[in-house]
Amino acid sequence: MQLSQILAEIDLEISRLEQARTILAGENSPAVKKTRKAKSTGTEAPVKRKKKRNLSPEGRKRIAEAVRRRWELQKKAASK
C-alpha cells in the first residue's frame, strides 16, 4: 500500500468516527463543524453550515416592548 492511500483511508475512518460520535451524542441538528474527505476515493462529505437567522425591525420592536413591560412589572413588584 502506498502512503497516500493509507492516509486517505485514515481520513475516511476519521470522518466515519466523527459521524458516529455525533449520532451517539444526540447532535443530529445541522453541525457547524466541517467534515473531512477522503482524497484518493473522490468522495466528499458535505460541509454542513448553520443558517444565519435575521430579525426583522418589527420583530426587534416587539421584543423591546416585551422587555420594557417585563421591567415595569419587576419595578412594580419590587416597590411593593
Phi, psi and omega in degrees: 000142179275157182299319181295324178291321178297315179297321179295319179293323177295315178299320179295318179294322177298316180294323177296318180294321178297319178295318179297321180295317180294324178293315181291328180281350179082023180262065182276354178288161181305130184268150177272334184292137178279147177259155180276162177234153177279131185281318187276335184278337179085358178273136182236128177283136182292144177273120182264126180242145178281133182285133179284134181253129180248144176263138176282160177301325178294320178296317178299319181295317178298318180294317180298318179295319179296321179293319178298317177298320179296316179298319179299315179296322178293320179294319178297319180292325180286329182280344180282000000 
